[in-house]
């Protein structure tokens, strides 16, 4: 029914994606942001970043 969530991330550790996010313009290694960059997405990343990470692997 609902799409699978992306794995949790936290800033500065080995689980932070090493690809830039095309949805929020976060740099590689930085967490995604929501609400025009005013809040950090602490538990997941944008789908576009997941796709960008898969394309670079």
C-alpha positions in Angstrom: 0.0 0.0 0.0 2.7 2.5 1.0 6.1 2.7 -0.6 9.1 1.4 1.3 10.9 4.0 3.4 14.5 4.7 2.7 16.9 3.7 5.5 17.5 6.1 8.4 20.4 8.5 8.2 22.2 10.7 10.6 24.6 13.5 9.8 28.3 12.7 9.8 28.2 8.9 9.9 28.7 6.1 7.4 25.0 5.8 6.5 24.8 9.4 5.2 24.4 9.1 1.4 27.5 10.1 -0.6 25.6 11.7 -3.4 24.1 15.2 -3.8 20.3 15.4 -3.5 18.7 16.8 -6.7 15.4 17.5 -4.7 16.8 19.8 -1.9 20.4 20.5 -3.2 22.0 19.0 -0.1 25.7 18.2 -0.7 27.2 14.7 -0.5 27.5 13.6 3.1 24.9 16.2 4.3 21.4 15.2 5.3 18.4 16.1 3.2 16.3 19.1 4.2 12.6 19.8 4.1 10.5 23.0 4.0 12.9 25.0 1.7 16.0 24.0 3.7 14.7 25.1 7.1 14.4 21.6 8.7 16.7 18.6 8.4 15.1 15.3 7.4 16.4 13.2 10.3 14.9 9.8 9.4 15.0 9.5 5.6 16.1 11.0 2.3 14.3 12.1 -0.8 13.6 9.5 -3.4 15.5 11.5 -6.0 18.7 11.1 -3.8 18.2 7.4 -3.5 18.0 7.2 -7.3 21.1 9.4 -7.7 23.0 7.2 -5.2 22.0 4.1 -7.2 23.1 5.7 -10.4 26.6 6.4 -9.0 27.1 2.9 -7.6 
